[in-house]
């Protein structure tokens, strides 16, 4: 939980855009059900059109 909060905080700070175009934060969640069971994935990041940074969990 602390890790997710830290990542969201960093993404929000990156979204401030202190110099140049502002970064737009983004996030996604996924859930897959298959013969191997249920699996989840999540990612957070930020992009300004030219540069994109993100972390997948």
C-alpha positions, -999 to 999 in steps of 0.1 A, spaced: 0 0 0 29 24 8 44 16 -25 13 25 -44 9 57 -24 45 67 -32 41 60 -69 8 80 -71 26 109 -52 54 109 -77 30 108 -106 11 137 -92 42 158 -87 54 150 -122 20 162 -134 28 197 -121 49 206 -151 72 231 -135 90 238 -168 76 233 -203 45 213 -211 27 198 -181 28 161 -176 -5 143 -177 -8 115 -151 -24 82 -162 -32 49 -145 -47 16 -155 -59 -15 -137 -64 -50 -152 -80 -83 -141 -76 -115 -161 -93 -148 -155 -79 -179 -171 -72 -216 -166 -43 -206 -144 -65 -186 -121 -70 -149 -116 -42 -124 -121 -41 -86 -117 -19 -58 -130 -17 -21 -125 4 7 -139 8 44 -132 27 70 -151 28 105 -167 33 118 -202 37 152 -218 35 140 -254 72 137 -260 84 120 -228 65 92 -210 74 76 -177 56 48 -159 57 19 -135 39 -14 -138 30 -34 -107 
